[in-house]
Amino acid sequence: MGENASREGCLVGGGCWGWGVPRGRLGAGGGGGEACCRVLREQRQAAAQAGPPPQTAGSGRGAGEVGQPNSPSEPALPQLGPHLPTRLQQQPWRLLYCTARDGFSLRTLYRRAGPPSSPALLLIRDTDAQAFGAFFATTIHMSNKFYGTGETFLFSFAPELKVFRWTGRNNFFMKGDVDLLMVGGGSGRFGLWLDGDLHHGGSYPCETFNNESLSSRGDFCVQDLEVWGLA
């Protein structure tokens, strides 16, 4: 089962959106089903075609800067710090990929995910305002087979942090192609998966991590997503 963790501490800031206690339902209808994801996908496509809104003088900030609107990744990253491998606990992290800045695309995530040897934190918020994700000791990349190490773990904030570590029962840590990113497996279900558009995903108990469902419902619709790597 998951490890409970303190919610105190502040180490890194500057994400694209807010973590912490859920602030209520987000998105179209707040649900995690296919209909919600379809509506959000259409809204995002329309927004992308319309282009970014005009900025007034002095209003811009660099992506990833502390103080950017809706930017408290701060509560998530410090809480996860004590659960990282010892060699990484005092290392600075930087934002590599953010849907608010880079758009919703698994291909783009792979391109921006950092060098092969770099560890990565995947942070997700769904349309029910539930926050969860995964830590990988190696970068997220495409592969025709599962890869990773036993340092990989899943986590959720519900609202307290729970960490689900490797059980040793299999080595289904992570696998990805252009259409699907999968984390954990066994018994026919993934601990966490995301589709190629990063609109829709799911989380179910799996043998790799003996995890609970990370989302409040098995299938979910992505509201925001970030990938962090070492600075």
N, CA, C and O of each residue as an XYZ file, in Angstrom:
924
protein
N       0.836     -1.195      0.000
C       0.000      0.000      0.000
C       0.872      1.246      0.000
O       2.092      1.154      0.140
N       0.257      2.398     -0.155
C       1.016      3.625     -0.290
C       1.596      4.103      1.023
O       1.118      3.743      2.099
N       2.633      4.917      0.921
C       3.262      5.526      2.081
C       2.672      6.913      2.271
O       2.606      7.692      1.320
N       2.241      7.233      3.492
C       1.764      8.577      3.777
C       2.952      9.508      3.941
O       4.004      9.091      4.426
N       2.795     10.764      3.543
C       3.914     11.709      3.605
C       3.417     13.056      4.074
O       2.245     13.391      3.908
N       4.313     13.825      4.660
C       3.987     15.168      5.124
C       3.704     16.083      3.953
O       4.238     15.889      2.861
N       2.853     17.094      4.179
C       2.543     18.078      3.151
C       3.370     19.343      3.338
O       3.096     20.346      2.681
N       4.375     19.328      4.215
C       5.136     20.534      4.506
C       6.365     20.623      3.619
O       6.820     19.624      3.062
N       6.894     21.833      3.494
C       8.150     22.041      2.779
C       7.951     22.779      1.482
O       6.868     22.751      0.898
N       8.998     23.440      1.032
C       8.960     24.166     -0.232
C      10.352     24.153     -0.824
O      11.284     24.677     -0.213
N      10.516     23.568     -1.992
C      11.832     23.416     -2.591
C      11.920     24.051     -3.957
O      12.871     24.780     -4.238
N      10.950     23.790     -4.815
C      11.016     24.232     -6.201
C       9.697     24.869     -6.579
O       8.641     24.399     -6.156
N       9.737     25.932     -7.371
C       8.521     26.560     -7.860
C       8.593     26.799     -9.341
O       9.603     26.493     -9.975
N       7.519     27.352     -9.913
C       7.578     27.783    -11.289
C       6.906     26.870    -12.268
O       7.247     26.908    -13.450
N       5.965     26.047    -11.848
C       5.233     25.226    -12.793
C       4.187     26.030    -13.516
O       4.101     27.248    -13.355
N       3.387     25.343    -14.319
C       2.392     26.026    -15.138
C       1.015     26.057    -14.494
O       0.122     26.731    -15.006
N       0.817     25.358    -13.404
C      -0.526     25.281    -12.850
C      -0.462     24.940    -11.385
O       0.624     24.722    -10.848
N      -1.620     24.888    -10.717
C      -1.665     24.774     -9.270
C      -1.829     23.368     -8.746
O      -2.625     22.587     -9.267
N      -1.062     23.044     -7.700
C      -1.215     21.798     -6.964
C      -1.826     22.108     -5.613
O      -2.019     23.270     -5.256
N      -2.127     21.058     -4.868
C      -2.591     21.229     -3.505
C      -3.981     20.670     -3.338
O      -4.403     19.801     -4.101
N      -4.698     21.162     -2.346
C      -6.041     20.675     -2.076
C      -6.927     20.926     -3.281
O      -6.923     22.035     -3.815
N      -7.696     19.922     -3.733
C      -8.550     20.114     -4.902
C      -9.457     21.319     -4.741
O     -10.026     21.549     -3.674
N      -9.583     22.082     -5.814
C     -10.345     23.337     -5.776
C     -11.711     23.183     -6.432
O     -12.335     24.177     -6.802
N     -12.179     21.946     -6.579
C     -13.462     21.731     -7.229
C     -13.266     21.194     -8.622
O     -12.141     21.139     -9.118
N     -14.342     20.798     -9.259
C     -14.273     20.183    -10.573
C     -13.849     21.186    -11.628
O     -14.181     22.369    -11.563
N     -13.105     20.681    -12.602
C     -12.618     21.511    -13.693
C     -13.083     20.924    -15.003
O     -13.457     19.753    -15.076
N     -13.060     21.749    -16.046
C     -13.337     21.225    -17.376
C     -14.820     21.076    -17.626
O     -15.648     21.509    -16.826
N     -15.149     20.448    -18.763
C     -16.534     20.307    -19.193
C     -17.219     19.239    -18.374
O     -16.983     18.049    -18.583
N     -18.067     19.649    -17.441
C     -18.804     18.696    -16.648
C     -18.002     18.072    -15.529
O     -18.568     17.359    -14.700
N     -16.679     18.318    -15.475
C     -15.861     17.822    -14.391
C     -15.614     16.345    -14.419
O     -14.938     15.849    -13.518
N     -16.111     15.591    -15.390
C     -15.975     14.152    -15.388
C     -14.747     13.696    -16.095
O     -14.013     14.496    -16.676
N     -14.510     12.362    -16.049
C     -13.319     11.821    -16.657
C     -13.617     10.922    -17.827
O     -12.723     10.202    -18.271
N     -14.824     10.926    -18.351
C     -15.187     10.010    -19.409
C     -14.809     10.501    -20.783
O     -14.249     11.584    -20.953
N     -15.138      9.658    -21.782
C     -14.804      9.981    -23.167
C     -15.482     11.268    -23.624
O     -14.878     12.054    -24.354
N     -16.739     11.499    -23.202
C     -17.453     12.697    -23.641
C     -16.750     13.956    -23.158
O     -16.587     14.914    -23.913
N     -16.335     13.948    -21.891
C     -15.606     15.099    -21.343
C     -14.318     15.329    -22.115
O     -13.999     16.461    -22.480
N     -13.576     14.250    -22.364
C     -12.307     14.387    -23.080
C     -12.525     14.897    -24.493
O     -11.724     15.684    -24.996
N     -13.590     14.463    -25.135
C     -13.874     14.912    -26.492
C     -14.173     16.404    -26.504
O     -13.691     17.124    -27.379
N     -14.964     16.875    -25.545
C     -15.283     18.298    -25.467
C     -14.022     19.113    -25.213
O     -13.794     20.130    -25.868
N     -13.200     18.668    -24.259
C     -11.966     19.395    -23.976
C     -11.030     19.400    -25.172
O     -10.395     20.414    -25.461
N     -10.941     18.271    -25.870
C     -10.081     18.196    -27.053
C     -10.525     19.217    -28.092
O      -9.693     19.909    -28.679
N     -11.843     19.315    -28.325
C     -12.360     20.271    -29.300
C     -12.082     21.705    -28.859
O     -11.727     22.551    -29.680
N     -12.242     21.981    -27.560
C     -11.966     23.323    -27.057
C     -10.494     23.687    -27.235
O     -10.167     24.810    -27.619
N      -9.613     22.735    -26.957
C      -8.176     22.996    -27.072
C      -7.757     23.177    -28.522
O      -6.910     24.016    -28.827
N      -8.348     22.390    -29.417
C      -8.031     22.536    -30.833
C      -8.482     23.892    -31.347
O      -7.772     24.537    -32.119
N      -9.671     24.326    -30.918
C     -10.166     25.637    -31.339
C      -9.283     26.752    -30.797
O      -9.000     27.719    -31.503
N      -8.847     26.621    -29.544
C      -7.977     27.637    -28.954
C      -6.635     27.691    -29.666
O      -6.081     28.770    -29.876
N      -6.109     26.517    -30.041
C      -4.824     26.482    -30.743
C      -4.928     27.152    -32.106
O      -4.006     27.851    -32.525
N      -6.048     26.942    -32.803
C      -6.238     27.555    -34.111
C      -6.405     29.064    -33.995
O      -5.994     29.809    -34.884
N      -7.013     29.517    -32.889
C      -7.234     30.951    -32.694
C      -5.941     31.679    -32.355
O      -5.827     32.885    -32.576
N      -4.969     30.951    -31.819
C      -3.700     31.568    -31.461
C      -3.744     32.152    -30.069
O      -4.819     32.254    -29.478
N      -2.580     32.544    -29.519
C      -2.522     33.086    -28.161
C      -3.165     34.461    -28.082
O      -3.138     35.213    -29.057
N      -3.745     34.801    -26.926
C      -4.329     36.131    -26.763
C      -3.240     37.187    -26.738
O      -2.111     36.900    -26.342
N      -3.565     38.419    -27.159
C      -2.557     39.488    -27.121
C      -2.149     39.796    -25.692
O      -2.973     39.732    -24.779
N      -0.871     40.133    -25.494
C      -0.371     40.489    -24.176
C      -0.164     41.991    -24.099
O       0.271     42.637    -25.052
N      -0.492     42.522    -22.930
C      -0.233     43.933    -22.699
C       1.215     44.106    -22.279
O       1.869     43.151    -21.860
N       1.711     45.331    -22.394
C       3.112     45.595    -22.061
C       3.398     45.207    -20.624
O       2.658     45.569    -19.709
N       4.487     44.459    -20.436
C       4.912     44.074    -19.097
C       4.169     42.902    -18.517
O       4.402     42.539    -17.364
N       3.262     42.284    -19.293
C       2.468     41.202    -18.720
C       3.112     39.846    -18.880
O       2.714     38.901    -18.199
N       4.107     39.714    -19.769
C       4.654     38.392    -20.053
C       5.627     37.923    -18.996
O       6.313     38.718    -18.354
N       5.672     36.594    -18.829
C       6.646     35.942    -17.968
C       7.177     34.740    -18.707
O       6.458     34.114    -19.485
N       8.420     34.417    -18.472
C       8.974     33.209    -19.053
C       8.300     31.988    -18.479
O       8.000     31.946    -17.285
N       8.054     30.974    -19.327
C       7.442     29.746    -18.839
C       8.340     29.132    -17.781
O       9.554     29.029    -17.957
N       7.729     28.728    -16.685
C       8.504     28.122    -15.625
C       9.005     29.099    -14.579
O       9.668     28.675    -13.633
N       8.718     30.395    -14.707
C       9.170     31.356    -13.714
C       8.299     31.291    -12.477
O       7.088     31.088    -12.567
N       8.919     31.463    -11.326
C       8.151     31.593    -10.099
C       7.264     32.818    -10.208
O       7.710     33.879    -10.647
N       6.008     32.674     -9.810
C       5.096     33.790     -9.888
C       4.232     33.767    -11.126
O       3.351     34.612    -11.279
N       4.466     32.810    -12.020
C       3.604     32.687    -13.189
C       2.192     32.357    -12.725
O       2.044     31.621    -11.750
N       1.142     32.869    -13.378
C      -0.215     32.594    -12.921
C      -0.475     31.101    -12.807
O      -0.035     30.313    -13.645
N      -1.203     30.722    -11.749
C      -1.562     29.326    -11.503
C      -0.326     28.432    -11.458
O      -0.297     27.380    -12.096
N       0.679     28.842    -10.716
C       1.949     28.130    -10.791
C       2.410     27.421     -9.529
O       3.613     27.182     -9.420
N       1.569     27.062     -8.563
C       2.179     26.362     -7.445
C       2.393     24.882     -7.711
O       1.617     24.060     -7.223
N       3.428     24.511     -8.475
C       3.944     23.154     -8.401
C       4.692     23.001     -7.080
O       5.073     21.890     -6.711
N       4.908     24.118     -6.357
C       5.679     24.077     -5.120
C       5.175     23.045     -4.118
O       6.002     22.334     -3.546
N       3.865     22.914     -3.866
C       3.449     21.923     -2.876
C       3.770     20.492     -3.277
O       4.007     19.656     -2.405
N       3.785     20.187     -4.566
C       3.995     18.807     -4.997
C       5.453     18.403     -4.925
O       5.779     17.372     -4.336
N       6.330     19.191     -5.511
C       7.731     18.796     -5.620
C       8.422     18.647     -4.267
O       9.143     17.668     -4.076
N       8.240     19.569     -3.315
C       8.898     19.372     -2.029
C       8.401     18.151     -1.284
O       9.179     17.482     -0.603
N       7.119     17.850     -1.400
C       6.587     16.669     -0.727
C       7.183     15.388     -1.296
O       7.405     14.419     -0.570
N       7.439     15.392     -2.594
C       8.009     14.208     -3.230
C       9.497     14.063     -2.944
O      10.034     12.959     -3.037
N      10.176     15.161     -2.596
C      11.619     15.140     -2.409
C      12.129     14.022     -1.520
O      13.059     13.323     -1.921
N      11.563     13.810     -0.315
C      12.074     12.760      0.567
C      11.886     11.349      0.022
O      12.514     10.411      0.512
N      11.036     11.186     -0.980
C      10.764      9.861     -1.536
C      11.622      9.554     -2.757
O      11.601      8.432     -3.265
N      12.374     10.540     -3.230
C      13.265     10.322     -4.360
C      14.510      9.564     -3.909
O      14.817      9.547     -2.717
N      15.240      8.931     -4.849
C      16.525      8.334     -4.487
C      17.416      9.371     -3.795
O      17.382     10.552     -4.141
N      18.208      8.927     -2.824
C      19.013      9.838     -2.007
C      19.868     10.773     -2.851
O      20.018     11.948     -2.515
N      20.423     10.268     -3.930
C      21.320     11.078     -4.767
C      20.602     12.241     -5.434
O      21.253     13.168     -5.914
N      19.261     12.213     -5.474
C      18.496     13.245     -6.169
C      17.786     14.207     -5.222
O      17.221     15.204     -5.672
N      17.802     13.930     -3.931
C      16.962     14.690     -3.010
C      17.370     16.150     -2.875
O      16.530     16.990     -2.555
N      18.622     16.468     -3.107
C      19.082     17.853     -2.990
C      19.356     18.489     -4.347
O      19.916     19.583     -4.421
N      18.964     17.812     -5.413
C      19.228     18.327     -6.755
C      18.144     19.321     -7.181
O      16.975     19.133     -6.844
N      18.511     20.371     -7.914
C      17.501     21.291     -8.456
C      16.792     20.670     -9.657
O      17.388     19.902    -10.413
N      15.528     21.007     -9.822
C      14.724     20.490    -10.933
C      14.245     21.649    -11.796
O      14.112     22.777    -11.322
N      13.990     21.359    -13.061
C      13.470     22.393    -13.966
C      12.330     21.812    -14.790
O      12.248     20.603    -15.008
N      11.466     22.690    -15.236
C      10.308     22.289    -16.024
C      10.732     22.015    -17.465
O      11.268     22.898    -18.135
N      10.491     20.793    -17.944
C      10.846     20.413    -19.309
C       9.663     20.502    -20.259
O       9.803     20.934    -21.403
N       8.495     20.091    -19.776
C       7.307     20.057    -20.630
C       6.101     20.445    -19.794
O       5.961     20.032    -18.643
N       5.233     21.247    -20.395
C       4.036     21.726    -19.711
C       2.935     21.912    -20.748
O       3.134     22.621    -21.735
N       1.785     21.292    -20.542
C       0.710     21.394    -21.535
C       0.235     22.827    -21.718
O      -0.165     23.202    -22.820
N       0.269     23.641    -20.658
C      -0.167     25.032    -20.780
C       0.756     25.839    -21.680
O       0.334     26.828    -22.279
N       2.007     25.423    -21.777
C       2.989     26.135    -22.586
C       3.239     25.449    -23.925
O       3.370     26.116    -24.952
N       3.306     24.100    -23.918
C       3.766     23.334    -25.075
C       2.659     22.615    -25.832
O       2.921     22.003    -26.868
N       1.421     22.676    -25.333
C       0.326     21.988    -25.993
C       0.193     20.542    -25.537
O       1.028     20.025    -24.795
N      -0.873     19.905    -25.996
C      -1.197     18.540    -25.582
C      -0.742     17.562    -26.655
O      -1.456     17.347    -27.634
N       0.423     16.972    -26.490
C       0.974     16.059    -27.489
C       2.017     15.158    -26.852
O       2.996     15.642    -26.284
N       1.812     13.843    -26.945
C       2.793     12.900    -26.428
C       4.098     12.980    -27.216
O       5.178     12.816    -26.647
N       4.004     13.232    -28.522
C       5.218     13.393    -29.332
C       6.075     14.546    -28.810
O       7.293     14.419    -28.684
N       5.422     15.675    -28.507
C       6.156     16.825    -27.992
C       6.753     16.517    -26.628
O       7.873     16.932    -26.330
N       6.016     15.798    -25.804
C       6.539     15.401    -24.497
C       7.837     14.614    -24.665
O       8.820     14.883    -23.974
N       7.845     13.637    -25.584
C       9.065     12.855    -25.812
C      10.219     13.759    -26.245
O      11.350     13.592    -25.787
N       9.930     14.714    -27.126
C      10.994     15.579    -27.642
C      11.603     16.462    -26.559
O      12.786     16.799    -26.620
N      10.805     16.832    -25.578
C      11.256     17.778    -24.563
C      11.653     17.104    -23.252
O      11.961     17.787    -22.276
N      11.648     15.778    -23.219
C      11.777     15.056    -21.950
C      13.194     14.964    -21.411
O      13.394     14.404    -20.333
N      14.188     15.493    -22.122
C      15.537     15.530    -21.587
C      16.422     14.413    -22.095
O      15.960     13.550    -22.840
N      17.703     14.414    -21.701
C      18.658     13.404    -22.163
C      18.324     12.027    -21.609
O      17.614     11.922    -20.609
N      18.827     10.960    -22.249
C      18.448      9.587    -21.874
C      18.715      9.227    -20.419
O      17.958      8.454    -19.831
N      19.761      9.761    -19.833
C      20.124      9.373    -18.469
C      19.443     10.222    -17.400
O      19.668     10.014    -16.208
N      18.619     11.170    -17.815
C      18.028     12.103    -16.859
C      16.769     11.528    -16.223
O      15.897     11.042    -16.944
N      16.642     11.565    -14.890
C      15.390     11.156    -14.250
C      14.280     12.147    -14.559
O      14.543     13.273    -14.981
N      13.049     11.729    -14.349
C      11.908     12.578    -14.698
C      10.778     12.402    -13.698
O      10.554     11.311    -13.174
N      10.071     13.499    -13.443
C       8.836     13.493    -12.672
C       7.685     13.855    -13.598
O       7.702     14.905    -14.242
N       6.693     12.989    -13.662
C       5.480     13.229    -14.434
C       4.380     13.631    -13.466
O       4.022     12.857    -12.578
N       3.837     14.841    -13.630
C       2.806     15.383    -12.751
C       1.545     15.648    -13.557
O       1.595     16.307    -14.596
N       0.417     15.138    -13.083
C      -0.853     15.229    -13.807
C      -1.919     15.788    -12.879
O      -1.952     15.460    -11.693
N      -2.789     16.630    -13.419
C      -4.023     16.996    -12.736
C      -5.173     16.694    -13.672
O      -5.158     17.102    -14.833
N      -6.177     15.975    -13.171
C      -7.316     15.624    -14.015
C      -8.442     16.637    -13.838
O      -8.311     17.598    -13.080
N      -9.547     16.416    -14.542
C     -10.643     17.379    -14.526
C     -11.489     17.305    -13.263
O     -12.441     18.071    -13.113
N     -11.155     16.390    -12.350
C     -11.733     16.390    -11.009
C     -10.796     17.058    -10.012
O     -11.015     16.986     -8.802
N      -9.740     17.713    -10.526
C      -8.745     18.411     -9.705
C      -7.928     17.463     -8.843
O      -7.359     17.882     -7.835
N      -7.860     16.196     -9.221
C      -7.021     15.232     -8.512
C      -5.613     15.255     -9.096
O      -5.452     15.212    -10.316
N      -4.593     15.322     -8.243
C      -3.200     15.379     -8.677
C      -2.506     14.049     -8.412
O      -2.695     13.442     -7.358
N      -1.703     13.597     -9.374
C      -1.007     12.316     -9.257
C       0.071     12.252    -10.323
O       0.204     13.174    -11.127
N       0.849     11.163    -10.337
C       1.892     11.051    -11.343
C       2.841      9.913    -11.079
O       2.491      8.927    -10.430
N       4.075     10.062    -11.600
C       5.070      8.996    -11.513
C       6.468      9.591    -11.507
O       6.710     10.663    -12.062
N       7.391      8.865    -10.861
C       8.817      9.185    -10.925
C       9.527      8.096    -11.715
O       9.264      6.907    -11.536
N      10.442      8.524    -12.603
C      11.243      7.596    -13.400
C      12.717      7.932    -13.214
O      13.094      9.103    -13.227
N      13.551      6.908    -13.041
C      14.990      7.128    -12.902
C      15.648      7.394    -14.246
O      16.792      7.844    -14.296
N      14.943      7.123    -15.330
C      15.431      7.408    -16.680
C      14.412      8.278    -17.399
O      13.255      8.364    -16.986
N      14.844      8.917    -18.469
C      13.956      9.828    -19.172
C      12.801      9.084    -19.844
O      12.903      7.890    -20.127
N      11.717      9.791    -20.092
C      10.556      9.228    -20.784
C      10.845      9.233    -22.283
O      11.103     10.287    -22.863
N      10.802      8.064    -22.906
C      11.074      7.989    -24.340
C      10.290      6.841    -24.954
O       9.739      6.000    -24.244
N      10.247      6.814    -26.277
C       9.552      5.746    -26.986
C      10.372      4.465    -26.938
O      11.600      4.503    -27.006
N       9.687      3.330    -26.822
C      10.359      2.037    -26.778
C       9.364      0.954    -27.159
O       8.170      1.069    -26.881
N       9.870     -0.118    -27.810
C       8.994     -1.235    -28.168
C       8.923     -2.283    -27.069
O       8.310     -3.335    -27.253
N       9.547     -2.006    -25.925
C       9.460     -2.910    -24.780
C       9.511     -2.085    -23.499
O       9.890     -0.914    -23.519
N       9.130     -2.701    -22.393
C       9.170     -2.000    -21.115
C      10.612     -1.732    -20.702
O      11.507     -2.535    -20.967
N      10.823     -0.599    -20.053
C      12.152     -0.221    -19.582
C      12.011      0.510    -18.247
O      10.901      0.836    -17.825
N      13.137      0.762    -17.591
C      13.127      1.466    -16.322
C      13.826      0.668    -15.240
O      14.415     -0.380    -15.506
N      13.757      1.175    -14.010
C      14.419      0.538    -12.876
C      13.451      0.437    -11.701
O      12.351      0.987    -11.729
N      13.892     -0.283    -10.667
C      13.072     -0.451     -9.477
C      12.914      0.808     -8.651
O      12.185      0.804     -7.659
N      13.586      1.895     -9.041
C      13.380      3.177     -8.361
C      12.104      3.871     -8.830
O      11.660      4.835     -8.206
N      11.516      3.396     -9.911
C      10.264      3.970    -10.420
C       9.164      3.835     -9.368
O       9.073      2.812     -8.689
N       8.332      4.865     -9.234
C       7.168      4.742     -8.353
C       6.027      5.616     -8.858
O       6.238      6.576     -9.600
N       4.822      5.266     -8.443
C       3.618      6.054     -8.687
C       3.257      6.806     -7.412
O       3.650      6.406     -6.316
N       2.508      7.898     -7.560
C       2.075      8.648     -6.385
C       0.758      9.350     -6.677
O       0.389      9.561     -7.833
N       0.060      9.704     -5.610
C      -1.170     10.488     -5.739
C      -1.308     11.396     -4.527
O      -0.760     11.122     -3.459
N      -2.055     12.491     -4.715
C      -2.411     13.403     -3.641
C      -3.926     13.321     -3.493
O      -4.661     13.765     -4.375
N      -4.403     12.749     -2.365
C      -5.836     12.493     -2.284
C      -6.482     12.887     -0.946
O      -7.269     12.086     -0.440
N      -6.218     14.056     -0.328
C      -5.230     15.047     -0.752
C      -3.829     14.770     -0.215
O      -2.866     15.383     -0.677
N      -3.691     13.841      0.768
C      -2.366     13.542      1.309
C      -1.578     12.693      0.318
O      -2.146     11.882     -0.413
N      -0.265     12.891      0.306
C       0.598     12.157     -0.613
C       0.656     10.678     -0.253
O       0.880     10.317      0.902
N       0.451      9.828     -1.253
C       0.676      8.387     -1.140
C       1.657      7.981     -2.233
O       1.522      8.388     -3.387
N       2.642      7.175     -1.858
C       3.666      6.708     -2.788
C       3.556      5.195     -2.919
O       3.458      4.482     -1.921
N       3.574      4.706     -4.168
C       3.439      3.276     -4.451
C       4.713      2.798     -5.141
O       4.969      3.124     -6.300
N       5.502      2.023     -4.410
C       6.810      1.609     -4.900
C       6.749      0.244     -5.582
O       5.751     -0.472     -5.511
N       7.846     -0.083     -6.239
C       7.991     -1.346     -6.963
C       7.837     -2.526     -6.010
O       8.447     -2.558     -4.941
N       7.025     -3.485     -6.404
C       6.806     -4.688     -5.600
C       7.823     -5.781     -5.884
O       8.008     -6.675     -5.058
N       8.488     -5.731     -7.041
C       9.394     -6.791     -7.452
C       8.707     -7.929     -8.184
O       9.367     -8.893     -8.572
N       7.400     -7.843     -8.382
C       6.663     -8.948     -9.010
C       6.852     -8.989    -10.515
O       6.736    -10.059    -11.114
N       7.137     -7.861    -11.142
C       7.463     -7.825    -12.570
C       8.269     -6.560    -12.851
O       8.479     -5.738    -11.959
N       8.714     -6.413    -14.082
C       9.534     -5.259    -14.471
C       8.820     -4.373    -15.492
O       9.464     -3.796    -16.368
N       7.500     -4.263    -15.385
C       6.723     -3.457    -16.328
C       6.716     -1.992    -15.871
O       5.672     -1.453    -15.503
N       7.881     -1.364    -15.899
C       7.988     -0.008    -15.360
C       7.370      1.033    -16.289
O       6.523      1.819    -15.863
N       7.784      1.045    -17.545
C       7.301      2.077    -18.464
C       7.516      1.623    -19.901
O       8.499      0.952    -20.216
N       6.573      2.002    -20.771
C       6.668      1.721    -22.202
C       5.870      2.786    -22.928
O       4.808      3.192    -22.456
N       6.369      3.250    -24.081
C       5.644      4.295    -24.784
C       5.842      4.259    -26.276
O       6.921      3.918    -26.761
N       4.792      4.613    -27.012
C       4.882      4.858    -28.445
C       4.132      6.148    -28.734
O       3.788      6.876    -27.803
N       3.870      6.449    -30.000
C       3.243      7.731    -30.326
C       1.787      7.790    -29.890
O       1.217      8.876    -29.788
N       1.178      6.638    -29.630
C      -0.244      6.601    -29.305
C      -0.533      6.349    -27.838
O      -1.655      6.583    -27.389
N       0.453      5.877    -27.073
C       0.160      5.439    -25.711
C       1.425      5.463    -24.858
O       2.488      5.026    -25.297
N       1.298      5.977    -23.639
C       2.344      5.884    -22.626
C       1.795      5.041    -21.485
O       0.726      5.338    -20.952
N       2.521      3.988    -21.106
C       2.059      3.038    -20.098
C       3.061      2.959    -18.961
O       4.269      2.922    -19.196
N       2.565      2.934    -17.722
C       3.410      2.821    -16.533
C       2.827      1.730    -15.643
O       1.677      1.822    -15.212
N       3.624      0.693    -15.366
C       3.154     -0.395    -14.520
C       2.207     -1.317    -15.256
O       1.508     -0.889    -16.175
N       2.177     -2.578    -14.861
C       1.299     -3.528    -15.529
C       1.157     -4.812    -14.735
O       1.633     -4.938    -13.606
N       0.483     -5.763    -15.372
C       0.165     -7.025    -14.730
C      -1.326     -7.144    -14.529
O      -2.005     -6.145    -14.293
N      -1.846     -8.359    -14.621
C      -3.282     -8.621    -14.477
C      -4.100     -7.869    -15.514
O      -5.280     -7.594    -15.298
N      -3.475     -7.535    -16.643
C      -4.206     -6.955    -17.765
C      -4.504     -5.477    -17.671
O      -5.227     -4.948    -18.516
N      -3.965     -4.778    -16.657
C      -4.244     -3.349    -16.528
C      -2.966     -2.593    -16.197
O      -2.028     -3.141    -15.619
N      -2.955     -1.306    -16.583
C      -1.797     -0.455    -16.323
C      -2.011      0.367    -15.056
O      -3.129      0.775    -14.742
N      -0.910      0.599    -14.335
C      -0.999      1.483    -13.178
C      -1.341      2.903    -13.580
O      -2.038      3.616    -12.858
N      -0.837      3.313    -14.757
C      -1.127      4.640    -15.304
C      -0.911      4.591    -16.802
O       0.078      4.027    -17.269
N      -1.823      5.172    -17.560
C      -1.621      5.282    -19.008
C      -2.176      6.609    -19.507
O      -3.083      7.191    -18.912
N      -1.605      7.070    -20.618
C      -2.027      8.309    -21.268
C      -2.096      8.081    -22.762
O      -1.276      7.350    -23.317
N      -3.075      8.704    -23.431
C      -3.181      8.550    -24.879
C      -2.251      9.530    -25.590
O      -1.636     10.389    -24.958
N      -2.159      9.391    -26.911
C      -1.213     10.182    -27.690
C      -1.514     11.664    -27.722
O      -0.614     12.467    -27.968
N      -2.769     12.051    -27.476
C      -3.140     13.462    -27.440
C      -3.030     14.058    -26.037
O      -3.214     15.261    -25.853
N      -2.731     13.217    -25.057
C      -2.657     13.642    -23.656
C      -3.959     14.269    -23.170
O      -3.953     15.142    -22.302
N      -5.068     13.818    -23.735
C      -6.378     14.258    -23.260
C      -6.997     13.242    -22.307
O      -7.684     13.615    -21.356
N      -6.756     11.972    -22.558
C      -7.450     10.888    -21.868
C      -6.426      9.939    -21.263
O      -5.369      9.705    -21.849
N      -6.734      9.394    -20.099
C      -5.857      8.428    -19.465
C      -6.621      7.542    -18.507
O      -7.846      7.616    -18.410
N      -5.888      6.705    -17.804
C      -6.505      5.809    -16.842
C      -5.496      5.348    -15.810
O      -4.287      5.420    -16.033
N      -5.997      4.875    -14.681
C      -5.145      4.346    -13.621
C      -5.893      3.252    -12.886
O      -7.020      3.446    -12.429
N      -5.244      2.083    -12.777
C      -5.852      0.930    -12.129
C      -4.802      0.209    -11.287
O      -3.607      0.346    -11.547
N      -5.228     -0.556    -10.285
C      -4.264     -1.352     -9.522
C      -3.482     -2.278    -10.447
O      -4.054     -2.896    -11.344
N      -2.175     -2.372    -10.224
C      -1.340     -3.239    -11.050
C      -0.314     -3.950    -10.176
O      -0.009     -3.508     -9.068
N       0.211     -5.052    -10.690
C       1.147     -5.865     -9.923
C       2.489     -5.168     -9.723
O       3.160     -5.403     -8.718
N       2.884     -4.323    -10.653
C       4.198     -3.682    -10.562
C       4.336     -2.838     -9.303
O       5.392     -2.839     -8.670
N       3.277     -2.116     -8.930
C       3.354     -1.174     -7.810
C       2.330     -1.442     -6.700
O       2.356     -0.768     -5.671
N       1.437     -2.407     -6.890
C       0.374     -2.671     -5.908
C      -0.322     -1.369     -5.511
O      -0.589     -1.119     -4.336
N      -0.603     -0.561     -6.512
C      -1.153      0.776     -6.280
C      -2.669      0.785     -6.239
O      -3.326     -0.113     -6.767
N      -3.206      1.801     -5.612
C      -4.611      2.138     -5.764
C      -4.776      2.880     -7.088
O      -3.788      3.296     -7.694
N      -6.013      3.048     -7.536
C      -6.255      3.934     -8.666
C      -5.830      5.341     -8.264
O      -6.267      5.853     -7.233
N      -4.980      5.965     -9.075
C      -4.450      7.278     -8.725
C      -5.498      8.368     -8.857
O      -5.496      9.333     -8.093
N      -6.392      8.218     -9.822
C      -7.482      9.161    -10.031
C      -8.682      8.740     -9.194
O      -8.783      7.586     -8.777
N      -9.587      9.676     -8.950
C     -10.784      9.354     -8.180
C     -11.710      8.418     -8.935
O     -12.593      7.803     -8.339
N     -11.516      8.305    -10.248
C     -12.219      7.323    -11.072
C     -11.170      6.653    -11.948
O     -10.117      7.241    -12.194
N     -11.424      5.454    -12.420
C     -10.411      4.710    -13.165
C      -9.909      5.451    -14.387
O      -8.710      5.693    -14.519
N     -10.825      5.817    -15.288
C     -10.462      6.610    -16.460
C     -10.630      8.091    -16.127
O     -11.535      8.468    -15.383
N      -9.768      8.913    -16.672
C      -9.812     10.335    -16.358
C      -9.510     11.157    -17.603
O      -9.014     10.638    -18.603
N      -9.816     12.441    -17.523
C      -9.488     13.400    -18.567
C      -8.444     14.364    -18.008
O      -8.602     14.886    -16.904
N      -7.384     14.597    -18.767
C      -6.268     15.424    -18.310
C      -6.645     16.902    -18.377
O      -7.091     17.390    -19.416
N      -6.466     17.598    -17.276
C      -6.613     19.051    -17.270
C      -5.263     19.723    -17.525
O      -5.167     20.639    -18.342
N      -4.233     19.271    -16.831
C      -2.884     19.818    -16.969
C      -1.874     18.700    -16.765
O      -2.154     17.715    -16.082
N      -0.697     18.860    -17.362
C       0.358     17.848    -17.233
C       1.715     18.527    -17.329
O       1.913     19.425    -18.147
N       2.648     18.092    -16.488
C       4.011     18.609    -16.509
C       5.009     17.463    -16.454
O       4.723     16.406    -15.892
N       6.186     17.677    -17.042
C       7.340     16.798    -16.859
C       8.493     17.656    -16.348
O       8.822     18.687    -16.935
N       9.098     17.220    -15.251
C      10.239     17.909    -14.659
C      11.478     17.034    -14.774
O      11.390     15.811    -14.658
N      12.639     17.658    -15.003
C      13.913     16.959    -15.047
C      14.958     17.721    -14.259
O      14.705     18.833    -13.796
N      16.128     17.129    -14.103
C      17.196     17.794    -13.367
C      17.649     19.054    -14.089
O      17.759     19.071    -15.315
N      17.909     20.099    -13.327
C      18.376     21.361    -13.907
C      19.812     21.227    -14.387
O      20.381     22.187    -14.906
